[in-house]
C-alpha cells in the first residue's frame, strides 16, 4: 500500500472506530504540521462540536507500517 492509500485508509478507519465507540460524530482531517525541527503529515481527530482535537503523526505511523508493525492488529 502506498502512502496516499495509507493516509486515506487510516482516516476512514479512525473515523469509523471513533464514531462506533463514542456513539457521536467526529471530524477527521489530514494536515501538515510544522514544528521547530520537524514537519509531518497529521490526522486531526475531534468531536464534531469541539474545537479541541488530537493529532496522529501519519508520517511516523506509515514508517512503522512499512517496517511491519501493526499489520496484524
CHARMM-style PDB file with segment names, atoms N, HN, CA, C and O in Angstrom:
ATOM      1  N   UNK     1       0.847  -1.166   0.000  1.00  0.00      PROA
ATOM      2  CA  UNK     1       0.000   0.000   0.000  1.00  0.00      PROA
ATOM      3  C   UNK     1       0.897   1.235   0.000  1.00  0.00      PROA
ATOM      4  O   UNK     1       1.836   1.323   0.791  1.00  0.00      PROA
ATOM      5  N   UNK     2       0.611   2.184  -0.882  1.00  0.00      PROA
ATOM      6  HN  UNK     2      -0.152   2.113  -1.525  1.00  0.00      PROA
ATOM      7  CA  UNK     2       1.425   3.395  -0.927  1.00  0.00      PROA
ATOM      8  C   UNK     2       0.969   4.384   0.149  1.00  0.00      PROA
ATOM      9  O   UNK     2      -0.037   4.166   0.825  1.00  0.00      PROA
ATOM     10  N   UNK     3       1.722   5.466   0.294  1.00  0.00      PROA
ATOM     11  HN  UNK     3       2.540   5.643  -0.255  1.00  0.00      PROA
ATOM     12  CA  UNK     3       1.495   6.432   1.365  1.00  0.00      PROA
ATOM     13  C   UNK     3       0.113   7.085   1.281  1.00  0.00      PROA
ATOM     14  O   UNK     3      -0.564   7.231   2.299  1.00  0.00      PROA
ATOM     15  N   UNK     4      -0.305   7.476   0.088  1.00  0.00      PROA
ATOM     16  HN  UNK     4       0.244   7.357  -0.739  1.00  0.00      PROA
ATOM     17  CA  UNK     4      -1.610   8.130  -0.064  1.00  0.00      PROA
ATOM     18  C   UNK     4      -2.756   7.187   0.295  1.00  0.00      PROA
ATOM     19  O   UNK     4      -3.720   7.602   0.938  1.00  0.00      PROA
ATOM     20  N   UNK     5      -2.661   5.922  -0.115  1.00  0.00      PROA
ATOM     21  HN  UNK     5      -1.879   5.584  -0.638  1.00  0.00      PROA
ATOM     22  CA  UNK     5      -3.675   4.924   0.249  1.00  0.00      PROA
ATOM     23  C   UNK     5      -3.683   4.707   1.755  1.00  0.00      PROA
ATOM     24  O   UNK     5      -4.745   4.570   2.363  1.00  0.00      PROA
ATOM     25  N   UNK     6      -2.503   4.677   2.350  1.00  0.00      PROA
ATOM     26  HN  UNK     6      -1.641   4.789   1.856  1.00  0.00      PROA
ATOM     27  CA  UNK     6      -2.395   4.505   3.798  1.00  0.00      PROA
ATOM     28  C   UNK     6      -3.106   5.640   4.529  1.00  0.00      PROA
ATOM     29  O   UNK     6      -3.875   5.395   5.459  1.00  0.00      PROA
ATOM     30  N   UNK     7      -2.849   6.896   4.107  1.00  0.00      PROA
ATOM     31  HN  UNK     7      -2.224   7.095   3.352  1.00  0.00      PROA
ATOM     32  CA  UNK     7      -3.496   8.056   4.742  1.00  0.00      PROA
ATOM     33  C   UNK     7      -5.013   7.970   4.639  1.00  0.00      PROA
ATOM     34  O   UNK     7      -5.720   8.206   5.618  1.00  0.00      PROA
ATOM     35  N   UNK     8      -5.508   7.635   3.462  1.00  0.00      PROA
ATOM     36  HN  UNK     8      -4.933   7.443   2.666  1.00  0.00      PROA
ATOM     37  CA  UNK     8      -6.949   7.551   3.255  1.00  0.00      PROA
ATOM     38  C   UNK     8      -7.573   6.436   4.093  1.00  0.00      PROA
ATOM     39  O   UNK     8      -8.606   6.632   4.734  1.00  0.00      PROA
ATOM     40  N   UNK     9      -6.940   5.273   4.081  1.00  0.00      PROA
ATOM     41  HN  UNK     9      -6.101   5.114   3.561  1.00  0.00      PROA
ATOM     42  CA  UNK     9      -7.453   4.150   4.878  1.00  0.00      PROA
ATOM     43  C   UNK     9      -7.413   4.456   6.363  1.00  0.00      PROA
ATOM     44  O   UNK     9      -8.350   4.127   7.091  1.00  0.00      PROA
ATOM     45  N   UNK    10      -6.338   5.081   6.821  1.00  0.00      PROA
ATOM     46  HN  UNK    10      -5.576   5.348   6.230  1.00  0.00      PROA
ATOM     47  CA  UNK    10      -6.214   5.434   8.229  1.00  0.00      PROA
ATOM     48  C   UNK    10      -7.322   6.399   8.642  1.00  0.00      PROA
ATOM     49  O   UNK    10      -7.959   6.210   9.679  1.00  0.00      PROA
ATOM     50  N   UNK    11      -7.550   7.422   7.840  1.00  0.00      PROA
ATOM     51  HN  UNK    11      -7.032   7.576   6.998  1.00  0.00      PROA
ATOM     52  CA  UNK    11      -8.598   8.403   8.151  1.00  0.00      PROA
ATOM     53  C   UNK    11      -9.967   7.729   8.229  1.00  0.00      PROA
ATOM     54  O   UNK    11     -10.732   7.984   9.159  1.00  0.00      PROA
ATOM     55  N   UNK    12     -10.274   6.881   7.268  1.00  0.00      PROA
ATOM     56  HN  UNK    12      -9.652   6.674   6.513  1.00  0.00      PROA
ATOM     57  CA  UNK    12     -11.567   6.193   7.265  1.00  0.00      PROA
ATOM     58  C   UNK    12     -11.707   5.251   8.457  1.00  0.00      PROA
ATOM     59  O   UNK    12     -12.757   5.212   9.099  1.00  0.00      PROA
ATOM     60  N   UNK    13     -10.662   4.497   8.751  1.00  0.00      PROA
ATOM     61  HN  UNK    13      -9.809   4.529   8.229  1.00  0.00      PROA
ATOM     62  CA  UNK    13     -10.711   3.540   9.862  1.00  0.00      PROA
ATOM     63  C   UNK    13     -10.836   4.245  11.207  1.00  0.00      PROA
ATOM     64  O   UNK    13     -11.612   3.817  12.061  1.00  0.00      PROA
ATOM     65  N   UNK    14     -10.076   5.326  11.405  1.00  0.00      PROA
ATOM     66  HN  UNK    14      -9.445   5.674  10.712  1.00  0.00      PROA
ATOM     67  CA  UNK    14     -10.144   6.060  12.672  1.00  0.00      PROA
ATOM     68  C   UNK    14     -11.537   6.659  12.856  1.00  0.00      PROA
ATOM     69  O   UNK    14     -12.108   6.568  13.943  1.00  0.00      PROA
ATOM     70  N   UNK    15     -12.082   7.264  11.818  1.00  0.00      PROA
ATOM     71  HN  UNK    15     -11.618   7.338  10.936  1.00  0.00      PROA
ATOM     72  CA  UNK    15     -13.422   7.863  11.902  1.00  0.00      PROA
ATOM     73  C   UNK    15     -14.459   6.799  12.252  1.00  0.00      PROA
ATOM     74  O   UNK    15     -15.290   7.000  13.138  1.00  0.00      PROA
ATOM     75  N   UNK    16     -14.405   5.685  11.562  1.00  0.00      PROA
ATOM     76  HN  UNK    16     -13.730   5.523  10.842  1.00  0.00      PROA
ATOM     77  CA  UNK    16     -15.362   4.604  11.791  1.00  0.00      PROA
ATOM     78  C   UNK    16     -15.272   4.078  13.227  1.00  0.00      PROA
ATOM     79  O   UNK    16     -16.296   3.910  13.891  1.00  0.00      PROA
ATOM     80  N   UNK    17     -14.069   3.822  13.700  1.00  0.00      PROA
ATOM     81  HN  UNK    17     -13.238   3.959  13.161  1.00  0.00      PROA
ATOM     82  CA  UNK    17     -13.878   3.285  15.049  1.00  0.00      PROA
ATOM     83  C   UNK    17     -14.275   4.292  16.131  1.00  0.00      PROA
ATOM     84  O   UNK    17     -14.919   3.922  17.113  1.00  0.00      PROA
ATOM     85  N   UNK    18     -13.901   5.544  15.960  1.00  0.00      PROA
ATOM     86  HN  UNK    18     -13.377   5.845  15.163  1.00  0.00      PROA
ATOM     87  CA  UNK    18     -14.238   6.567  16.960  1.00  0.00      PROA
ATOM     88  C   UNK    18     -15.738   6.781  17.049  1.00  0.00      PROA
ATOM     89  O   UNK    18     -16.276   6.919  18.148  1.00  0.00      PROA
ATOM     90  N   UNK    19     -16.420   6.812  15.917  1.00  0.00      PROA
ATOM     91  HN  UNK    19     -15.983   6.700  15.025  1.00  0.00      PROA
ATOM     92  CA  UNK    19     -17.870   7.003  15.937  1.00  0.00      PROA
ATOM     93  C   UNK    19     -18.572   5.788  16.532  1.00  0.00      PROA
ATOM     94  O   UNK    19     -19.558   5.936  17.253  1.00  0.00      PROA
ATOM     95  N   UNK    20     -18.077   4.594  16.239  1.00  0.00      PROA
ATOM     96  HN  UNK    20     -17.275   4.474  15.654  1.00  0.00      PROA
ATOM     97  CA  UNK    20     -18.673   3.378  16.794  1.00  0.00      PROA
ATOM     98  C   UNK    20     -18.497   3.332  18.313  1.00  0.00      PROA
ATOM     99  O   UNK    20     -19.414   2.938  19.033  1.00  0.00      PROA
ATOM    100  N   UNK    21     -17.337   3.729  18.791  1.00  0.00      PROA
ATOM    101  HN  UNK    21     -16.592   4.049  18.206  1.00  0.00      PROA
ATOM    102  CA  UNK    21     -17.053   3.670  20.233  1.00  0.00      PROA
ATOM    103  C   UNK    21     -17.708   4.793  21.014  1.00  0.00      PROA
ATOM    104  O   UNK    21     -18.147   4.585  22.145  1.00  0.00      PROA
ATOM    105  N   UNK    22     -17.782   5.981  20.428  1.00  0.00      PROA
ATOM    106  HN  UNK    22     -17.426   6.150  19.509  1.00  0.00      PROA
ATOM    107  CA  UNK    22     -18.319   7.123  21.163  1.00  0.00      PROA
ATOM    108  C   UNK    22     -19.819   7.315  20.940  1.00  0.00      PROA
ATOM    109  O   UNK    22     -20.502   7.922  21.765  1.00  0.00      PROA
ATOM    110  N   UNK    23     -20.324   6.798  19.827  1.00  0.00      PROA
ATOM    111  HN  UNK    23     -19.769   6.305  19.156  1.00  0.00      PROA
ATOM    112  CA  UNK    23     -21.740   6.982  19.516  1.00  0.00      PROA
ATOM    113  C   UNK    23     -22.066   8.369  19.010  1.00  0.00      PROA
ATOM    114  O   UNK    23     -23.240   8.724  18.905  1.00  0.00      PROA
ATOM    115  N   UNK    24     -21.046   9.172  18.690  1.00  0.00      PROA
ATOM    116  HN  UNK    24     -20.093   8.884  18.775  1.00  0.00      PROA
ATOM    117  CA  UNK    24     -21.290  10.510  18.157  1.00  0.00      PROA
ATOM    118  C   UNK    24     -20.350  10.772  16.984  1.00  0.00      PROA
ATOM    119  O   UNK    24     -19.370  10.056  16.776  1.00  0.00      PROA
ATOM    120  N   UNK    25     -20.672  11.807  16.231  1.00  0.00      PROA
ATOM    121  HN  UNK    25     -21.468  12.389  16.400  1.00  0.00      PROA
ATOM    122  CA  UNK    25     -19.892  12.161  15.037  1.00  0.00      PROA
ATOM    123  C   UNK    25     -18.534  12.751  15.421  1.00  0.00      PROA
ATOM    124  O   UNK    25     -18.416  13.482  16.404  1.00  0.00      PROA
ATOM    125  N   UNK    26     -17.521  12.421  14.632  1.00  0.00      PROA
ATOM    126  HN  UNK    26     -17.617  11.827  13.833  1.00  0.00      PROA
ATOM    127  CA  UNK    26     -16.189  13.017  14.790  1.00  0.00      PROA
ATOM    128  C   UNK    26     -15.735  13.570  13.452  1.00  0.00      PROA
ATOM    129  O   UNK    26     -16.137  13.087  12.393  1.00  0.00      PROA
ATOM    130  N   UNK    27     -14.894  14.587  13.516  1.00  0.00      PROA
ATOM    131  HN  UNK    27     -14.568  14.980  14.376  1.00  0.00      PROA
ATOM    132  CA  UNK    27     -14.289  15.164  12.327  1.00  0.00      PROA
ATOM    133  C   UNK    27     -12.864  14.628  12.222  1.00  0.00      PROA
ATOM    134  O   UNK    27     -12.109  14.650  13.195  1.00  0.00      PROA
ATOM    135  N   UNK    28     -12.507  14.149  11.040  1.00  0.00      PROA
ATOM    136  HN  UNK    28     -13.120  14.131  10.250  1.00  0.00      PROA
ATOM    137  CA  UNK    28     -11.165  13.625  10.797  1.00  0.00      PROA
ATOM    138  C   UNK    28     -10.614  14.348   9.573  1.00  0.00      PROA
ATOM    139  O   UNK    28     -11.194  14.289   8.489  1.00  0.00      PROA
ATOM    140  N   UNK    29      -9.483  15.033   9.764  1.00  0.00      PROA
ATOM    141  HN  UNK    29      -9.012  15.082  10.645  1.00  0.00      PROA
ATOM    142  CA  UNK    29      -8.858  15.793   8.681  1.00  0.00      PROA
ATOM    143  C   UNK    29      -7.368  15.489   8.626  1.00  0.00      PROA
ATOM    144  O   UNK    29      -6.747  15.175   9.642  1.00  0.00      PROA
ATOM    145  N   UNK    30      -6.804  15.585   7.432  1.00  0.00      PROA
ATOM    146  HN  UNK    30      -7.308  15.840   6.606  1.00  0.00      PROA
ATOM    147  CA  UNK    30      -5.352  15.478   7.312  1.00  0.00      PROA
ATOM    148  C   UNK    30      -4.788  16.878   7.105  1.00  0.00      PROA
ATOM    149  O   UNK    30      -5.414  17.728   6.471  1.00  0.00      PROA
ATOM    150  N   UNK    31      -3.603  17.103   7.647  1.00  0.00      PROA
ATOM    151  HN  UNK    31      -3.095  16.413   8.163  1.00  0.00      PROA
ATOM    152  CA  UNK    31      -2.947  18.400   7.519  1.00  0.00      PROA
ATOM    153  C   UNK    31      -1.453  18.231   7.703  1.00  0.00      PROA
ATOM    154  O   UNK    31      -0.983  17.201   8.187  1.00  0.00      PROA
ATOM    155  N   UNK    32      -0.722  19.244   7.315  1.00  0.00      PROA
ATOM    156  HN  UNK    32      -1.104  20.081   6.922  1.00  0.00      PROA
ATOM    157  CA  UNK    32       0.718  19.252   7.532  1.00  0.00      PROA
ATOM    158  C   UNK    32       0.998  20.058   8.787  1.00  0.00      PROA
ATOM    159  O   UNK    32       0.540  21.192   8.928  1.00  0.00      PROA
ATOM    160  N   UNK    33       1.757  19.461   9.698  1.00  0.00      PROA
ATOM    161  HN  UNK    33       2.130  18.540   9.583  1.00  0.00      PROA
ATOM    162  CA  UNK    33       2.132  20.120  10.946  1.00  0.00      PROA
ATOM    163  C   UNK    33       3.593  20.527  10.834  1.00  0.00      PROA
ATOM    164  O   UNK    33       4.456  19.715  10.502  1.00  0.00      PROA
ATOM    165  N   UNK    34       3.854  21.788  11.112  1.00  0.00      PROA
ATOM    166  HN  UNK    34       3.153  22.449  11.381  1.00  0.00      PROA
ATOM    167  CA  UNK    34       5.223  22.295  11.068  1.00  0.00      PROA
ATOM    168  C   UNK    34       5.636  22.690  12.475  1.00  0.00      PROA
ATOM    169  O   UNK    34       5.071  23.600  13.081  1.00  0.00      PROA
ATOM    170  N   UNK    35       6.627  21.987  12.970  1.00  0.00      PROA
ATOM    171  HN  UNK    35       7.087  21.248  12.477  1.00  0.00      PROA
ATOM    172  CA  UNK    35       7.195  22.309  14.275  1.00  0.00      PROA
ATOM    173  C   UNK    35       8.596  22.842  14.052  1.00  0.00      PROA
ATOM    174  O   UNK    35       9.089  22.864  12.924  1.00  0.00      PROA
ATOM    175  N   UNK    36       9.219  23.259  15.101  1.00  0.00      PROA
ATOM    176  HN  UNK    36       8.819  23.241  16.017  1.00  0.00      PROA
ATOM    177  CA  UNK    36      10.526  23.894  15.007  1.00  0.00      PROA
ATOM    178  C   UNK    36      11.543  23.053  14.218  1.00  0.00      PROA
ATOM    179  O   UNK    36      12.204  23.576  13.321  1.00  0.00      PROA
ATOM    180  N   UNK    37      11.671  21.782  14.534  1.00  0.00      PROA
ATOM    181  HN  UNK    37      11.134  21.357  15.262  1.00  0.00      PROA
ATOM    182  CA  UNK    37      12.671  20.935  13.888  1.00  0.00      PROA
ATOM    183  C   UNK    37      12.058  19.800  13.078  1.00  0.00      PROA
ATOM    184  O   UNK    37      12.761  18.865  12.694  1.00  0.00      PROA
ATOM    185  N   UNK    38      10.766  19.871  12.817  1.00  0.00      PROA
ATOM    186  HN  UNK    38      10.195  20.631  13.129  1.00  0.00      PROA
ATOM    187  CA  UNK    38      10.100  18.726  12.204  1.00  0.00      PROA
ATOM    188  C   UNK    38       8.847  19.166  11.447  1.00  0.00      PROA
ATOM    189  O   UNK    38       8.126  20.064  11.882  1.00  0.00      PROA
ATOM    190  N   UNK    39       8.607  18.529  10.329  1.00  0.00      PROA
ATOM    191  HN  UNK    39       9.192  17.799   9.976  1.00  0.00      PROA
ATOM    192  CA  UNK    39       7.374  18.708   9.574  1.00  0.00      PROA
ATOM    193  C   UNK    39       6.837  17.317   9.279  1.00  0.00      PROA
ATOM    194  O   UNK    39       7.580  16.436   8.844  1.00  0.00      PROA
ATOM    195  N   UNK    40       5.536  17.120   9.517  1.00  0.00      PROA
ATOM    196  HN  UNK    40       4.933  17.835   9.870  1.00  0.00      PROA
ATOM    197  CA  UNK    40       4.941  15.812   9.269  1.00  0.00      PROA
ATOM    198  C   UNK    40       3.474  15.946   8.907  1.00  0.00      PROA
ATOM    199  O   UNK    40       2.833  16.948   9.223  1.00  0.00      PROA
ATOM    200  N   UNK    41       2.948  14.929   8.242  1.00  0.00      PROA
ATOM    201  HN  UNK    41       3.468  14.114   7.986  1.00  0.00      PROA
ATOM    202  CA  UNK    41       1.522  14.863   7.961  1.00  0.00      PROA
ATOM    203  C   UNK    41       0.830  14.336   9.204  1.00  0.00      PROA
ATOM    204  O   UNK    41       1.311  13.406   9.851  1.00  0.00      PROA
ATOM    205  N   UNK    42      -0.299  14.937   9.530  1.00  0.00      PROA
ATOM    206  HN  UNK    42      -0.690  15.693   9.005  1.00  0.00      PROA
ATOM    207  CA  UNK    42      -1.032  14.533  10.723  1.00  0.00      PROA
ATOM    208  C   UNK    42      -2.494  14.296  10.390  1.00  0.00      PROA
ATOM    209  O   UNK    42      -3.052  14.881   9.461  1.00  0.00      PROA
ATOM    210  N   UNK    43      -3.086  13.427  11.172  1.00  0.00      PROA
ATOM    211  HN  UNK    43      -2.633  12.951  11.927  1.00  0.00      PROA
ATOM    212  CA  UNK    43      -4.520  13.186  11.123  1.00  0.00      PROA
ATOM    213  C   UNK    43      -5.078  13.846  12.372  1.00  0.00      PROA
ATOM    214  O   UNK    43      -4.704  13.488  13.489  1.00  0.00      PROA
ATOM    215  N   UNK    44      -5.978  14.814  12.187  1.00  0.00      PROA
ATOM    216  HN  UNK    44      -6.283  15.105  11.280  1.00  0.00      PROA
ATOM    217  CA  UNK    44      -6.584  15.509  13.314  1.00  0.00      PROA
ATOM    218  C   UNK    44      -7.963  14.922  13.547  1.00  0.00      PROA
ATOM    219  O   UNK    44      -8.790  14.863  12.637  1.00  0.00      PROA
ATOM    220  N   UNK    45      -8.201  14.489  14.778  1.00  0.00      PROA
ATOM    221  HN  UNK    45      -7.530  14.538  15.517  1.00  0.00      PROA
ATOM    222  CA  UNK    45      -9.473  13.867  15.149  1.00  0.00      PROA
ATOM    223  C   UNK    45     -10.072  14.691  16.277  1.00  0.00      PROA
ATOM    224  O   UNK    45      -9.415  14.957  17.283  1.00  0.00      PROA
ATOM    225  N   UNK    46     -11.347  15.097  16.097  1.00  0.00      PROA
ATOM    226  HN  UNK    46     -11.881  14.880  15.279  1.00  0.00      PROA
ATOM    227  CA  UNK    46     -12.021  15.856  17.153  1.00  0.00      PROA
ATOM    228  C   UNK    46     -13.520  15.601  17.098  1.00  0.00      PROA
ATOM    229  O   UNK    46     -14.066  15.319  16.031  1.00  0.00      PROA
ATOM    230  N   UNK    47     -14.186  15.700  18.244  1.00  0.00      PROA
ATOM    231  HN  UNK    47     -13.742  15.929  19.111  1.00  0.00      PROA
ATOM    232  CA  UNK    47     -15.645  15.584  18.231  1.00  0.00      PROA
ATOM    233  C   UNK    47     -16.237  16.661  17.327  1.00  0.00      PROA
ATOM    234  O   UNK    47     -15.683  17.754  17.212  1.00  0.00      PROA
ATOM    235  N   UNK    48     -17.342  16.357  16.697  1.00  0.00      PROA
ATOM    236  HN  UNK    48     -17.792  15.469  16.790  1.00  0.00      PROA
ATOM    237  CA  UNK    48     -17.967  17.254  15.718  1.00  0.00      PROA
ATOM    238  C   UNK    48     -18.192  18.664  16.263  1.00  0.00      PROA
ATOM    239  O   UNK    48     -18.004  19.634  15.530  1.00  0.00      PROA
ATOM    240  N   UNK    49     -18.582  18.799  17.508  1.00  0.00      PROA
ATOM    241  HN  UNK    49     -18.734  18.010  18.104  1.00  0.00      PROA
ATOM    242  CA  UNK    49     -18.926  20.105  18.071  1.00  0.00      PROA
ATOM    243  C   UNK    49     -17.798  20.707  18.916  1.00  0.00      PROA
ATOM    244  O   UNK    49     -18.055  21.567  19.757  1.00  0.00      PROA
ATOM    245  N   UNK    50     -16.573  20.272  18.705  1.00  0.00      PROA
ATOM    246  HN  UNK    50     -16.364  19.573  18.021  1.00  0.00      PROA
ATOM    247  CA  UNK    50     -15.451  20.725  19.522  1.00  0.00      PROA
ATOM    248  C   UNK    50     -14.407  21.452  18.684  1.00  0.00      PROA
ATOM    249  O   UNK    50     -14.294  21.239  17.477  1.00  0.00      PROA
ATOM    250  N   UNK    51     -13.650  22.313  19.351  1.00  0.00      PROA
ATOM    251  HN  UNK    51     -13.742  22.486  20.331  1.00  0.00      PROA
ATOM    252  CA  UNK    51     -12.528  22.969  18.686  1.00  0.00      PROA
ATOM    253  C   UNK    51     -11.207  22.323  19.094  1.00  0.00      PROA
ATOM    254  O   UNK    51     -10.150  22.687  18.577  1.00  0.00      PROA
ATOM    255  N   UNK    52     -11.264  21.373  20.011  1.00  0.00      PROA
ATOM    256  HN  UNK    52     -12.123  21.077  20.430  1.00  0.00      PROA
ATOM    257  CA  UNK    52     -10.073  20.692  20.500  1.00  0.00      PROA
ATOM    258  C   UNK    52     -10.031  19.281  19.946  1.00  0.00      PROA
ATOM    259  O   UNK    52     -11.021  18.551  19.994  1.00  0.00      PROA
ATOM    260  N   UNK    53      -8.875  18.904  19.420  1.00  0.00      PROA
ATOM    261  HN  UNK    53      -8.070  19.497  19.381  1.00  0.00      PROA
ATOM    262  CA  UNK    53      -8.716  17.567  18.865  1.00  0.00      PROA
ATOM    263  C   UNK    53      -7.342  17.021  19.177  1.00  0.00      PROA
ATOM    264  O   UNK    53      -6.580  17.613  19.941  1.00  0.00      PROA
ATOM    265  N   UNK    54      -7.039  15.898  18.585  1.00  0.00      PROA
ATOM    266  HN  UNK    54      -7.659  15.417  17.965  1.00  0.00      PROA
ATOM    267  CA  UNK    54      -5.753  15.252  18.787  1.00  0.00      PROA
ATOM    268  C   UNK    54      -5.124  14.987  17.417  1.00  0.00      PROA
ATOM    269  O   UNK    54      -5.827  14.686  16.453  1.00  0.00      PROA
ATOM    270  N   UNK    55      -3.796  15.102  17.337  1.00  0.00      PROA
ATOM    271  HN  UNK    55      -3.224  15.346  18.121  1.00  0.00      PROA
ATOM    272  CA  UNK    55      -3.062  14.806  16.107  1.00  0.00      PROA
ATOM    273  C   UNK    55      -2.442  13.418  16.198  1.00  0.00      PROA
ATOM    274  O   UNK    55      -1.887  13.039  17.230  1.00  0.00      PROA
ATOM    275  N   UNK    56      -2.545  12.668  15.111  1.00  0.00      PROA
ATOM    276  HN  UNK    56      -2.996  12.976  14.273  1.00  0.00      PROA
ATOM    277  CA  UNK    56      -1.808  11.420  14.956  1.00  0.00      PROA
ATOM    278  C   UNK    56      -0.776  11.670  13.869  1.00  0.00      PROA
ATOM    279  O   UNK    56      -1.113  12.188  12.804  1.00  0.00      PROA
ATOM    280  N   UNK    57       0.453  11.317  14.118  1.00  0.00      PROA
ATOM    281  HN  UNK    57       0.727  10.897  14.983  1.00  0.00      PROA
ATOM    282  CA  UNK    57       1.541  11.539  13.164  1.00  0.00      PROA
ATOM    283  C   UNK    57       1.481  10.452  12.089  1.00  0.00      PROA
ATOM    284  O   UNK    57       1.961   9.338  12.297  1.00  0.00      PROA
ATOM    285  N   UNK    58       0.891  10.782  10.947  1.00  0.00      PROA
ATOM    286  HN  UNK    58       0.500  11.687  10.778  1.00  0.00      PROA
ATOM    287  CA  UNK    58       0.728   9.819   9.854  1.00  0.00      PROA
ATOM    288  C   UNK    58       2.089   9.397   9.302  1.00  0.00      PROA
ATOM    289  O   UNK    58       2.297   8.228   8.980  1.00  0.00      PROA
ATOM    290  N   UNK    59       3.001  10.339   9.196  1.00  0.00      PROA
ATOM    291  HN  UNK    59       2.832  11.289   9.458  1.00  0.00      PROA
ATOM    292  CA  UNK    59       4.323  10.037   8.651  1.00  0.00      PROA
ATOM    293  C   UNK    59       5.005   8.948   9.476  1.00  0.00      PROA
ATOM    294  O   UNK    59       5.549   7.993   8.920  1.00  0.00      PROA
ATOM    295  N   UNK    60       4.977   9.090  10.792  1.00  0.00      PROA
ATOM    296  HN  UNK    60       4.535   9.866  11.243  1.00  0.00      PROA
ATOM    297  CA  UNK    60       5.603   8.106  11.683  1.00  0.00      PROA
ATOM    298  C   UNK    60       4.847   6.778  11.632  1.00  0.00      PROA
ATOM    299  O   UNK    60       5.468   5.715  11.604  1.00  0.00      PROA
ATOM    300  N   UNK    61       3.518   6.829  11.620  1.00  0.00      PROA
ATOM    301  HN  UNK    61       3.014   7.692  11.642  1.00  0.00      PROA
ATOM    302  CA  UNK    61       2.729   5.596  11.546  1.00  0.00      PROA
ATOM    303  C   UNK    61       3.008   4.828  10.262  1.00  0.00      PROA
ATOM    304  O   UNK    61       3.064   3.598  10.276  1.00  0.00      PROA
ATOM    305  N   UNK    62       3.182   5.540   9.153  1.00  0.00      PROA
ATOM    306  HN  UNK    62       3.136   6.539   9.142  1.00  0.00      PROA
ATOM    307  CA  UNK    62       3.478   4.876   7.883  1.00  0.00      PROA
ATOM    308  C   UNK    62       4.869   4.232   7.921  1.00  0.00      PROA
ATOM    309  O   UNK    62       5.062   3.134   7.398  1.00  0.00      PROA
ATOM    310  N   UNK    63       5.828   4.913   8.537  1.00  0.00      PROA
ATOM    311  HN  UNK    63       5.672   5.805   8.961  1.00  0.00      PROA
ATOM    312  CA  UNK    63       7.167   4.327   8.677  1.00  0.00      PROA
ATOM    313  C   UNK    63       7.079   3.008   9.454  1.00  0.00      PROA
ATOM    314  O   UNK    63       7.703   2.016   9.076  1.00  0.00      PROA
ATOM    315  N   UNK    64       6.313   3.006  10.527  1.00  0.00      PROA
ATOM    316  HN  UNK    64       5.806   3.812  10.834  1.00  0.00      PROA
ATOM    317  CA  UNK    64       6.155   1.791  11.318  1.00  0.00      PROA
ATOM    318  C   UNK    64       5.432   0.703  10.523  1.00  0.00      PROA
ATOM    319  O   UNK    64       5.782  -0.474  10.606  1.00  0.00      PROA
ATOM    320  N   UNK    65       4.427   1.107   9.757  1.00  0.00      PROA
ATOM    321  HN  UNK    65       4.143   2.063   9.690  1.00  0.00      PROA
ATOM    322  CA  UNK    65       3.708   0.161   8.904  1.00  0.00      PROA
ATOM    323  C   UNK    65       4.667  -0.483   7.895  1.00  0.00      PROA
ATOM    324  O   UNK    65       4.641  -1.694   7.679  1.00  0.00      PROA
ATOM    325  N   UNK    66       5.506   0.347   7.291  1.00  0.00      PROA
ATOM    326  HN  UNK    66       5.527   1.331   7.467  1.00  0.00      PROA
ATOM    327  CA  UNK    66       6.474  -0.177   6.314  1.00  0.00      PROA
ATOM    328  C   UNK    66       7.469  -1.135   6.950  1.00  0.00      PROA
ATOM    329  O   UNK    66       7.980  -2.035   6.283  1.00  0.00      PROA
ATOM    330  N   UNK    67       7.745  -0.950   8.229  1.00  0.00      PROA
ATOM    331  HN  UNK    67       7.329  -0.220   8.771  1.00  0.00      PROA
ATOM    332  CA  UNK    67       8.669  -1.820   8.952  1.00  0.00      PROA
ATOM    333  C   UNK    67       7.978  -3.046   9.559  1.00  0.00      PROA
ATOM    334  O   UNK    67       8.592  -3.807  10.307  1.00  0.00      PROA
ATOM    335  N   UNK    68       6.691  -3.228   9.228  1.00  0.00      PROA
ATOM    336  HN  UNK    68       6.192  -2.610   8.620  1.00  0.00      PROA
ATOM    337  CA  UNK    68       5.985  -4.431   9.656  1.00  0.00      PROA
ATOM    338  C   UNK    68       5.206  -4.320  10.938  1.00  0.00      PROA
ATOM    339  O   UNK    68       4.582  -5.299  11.347  1.00  0.00      PROA
ATOM    340  N   UNK    69       5.209  -3.172  11.599  1.00  0.00      PROA
ATOM    341  HN  UNK    69       5.716  -2.377  11.267  1.00  0.00      PROA
ATOM    342  CA  UNK    69       4.466  -3.027  12.845  1.00  0.00      PROA
ATOM    343  C   UNK    69       2.994  -2.777  12.550  1.00  0.00      PROA
ATOM    344  O   UNK    69       2.663  -2.043  11.620  1.00  0.00      PROA
ATOM    345  N   UNK    70       2.112  -3.382  13.336  1.00  0.00      PROA
ATOM    346  HN  UNK    70       2.381  -3.978  14.092  1.00  0.00      PROA
ATOM    347  CA  UNK    70       0.690  -3.104  13.264  1.00  0.00      PROA
ATOM    348  C   UNK    70      -0.067  -3.791  12.144  1.00  0.00      PROA
ATOM    349  O   UNK    70      -1.263  -3.546  11.986  1.00  0.00      PROA
ATOM    350  N   UNK    71       0.570  -4.628  11.374  1.00  0.00      PROA
ATOM    351  HN  UNK    71       1.542  -4.827  11.503  1.00  0.00      PROA
ATOM    352  CA  UNK    71      -0.130  -5.266  10.262  1.00  0.00      PROA
ATOM    353  C   UNK    71      -1.092  -6.348  10.724  1.00  0.00      PROA
ATOM    354  O   UNK    71      -2.040  -6.678  10.011  1.00  0.00      PROA
ATOM    355  N   UNK    72      -0.865  -6.895  11.888  1.00  0.00      PROA
ATOM    356  HN  UNK    72      -0.095  -6.627  12.468  1.00  0.00      PROA
ATOM    357  CA  UNK    72      -1.709  -7.980  12.374  1.00  0.00      PROA
ATOM    358  C   UNK    72      -2.645  -7.545  13.494  1.00  0.00      PROA
ATOM    359  O   UNK    72      -3.213  -8.392  14.185  1.00  0.00      PROA
ATOM    360  N   UNK    73      -2.814  -6.261  13.681  1.00  0.00      PROA
ATOM    361  HN  UNK    73      -2.353  -5.573  13.119  1.00  0.00      PROA
ATOM    362  CA  UNK    73      -3.675  -5.761  14.747  1.00  0.00      PROA
ATOM    363  C   UNK    73      -5.110  -5.767  14.289  1.00  0.00      PROA
ATOM    364  OT1 UNK    73      -6.001  -5.380  15.045  1.00  0.00      PROA
TER     365      UNK     73
END
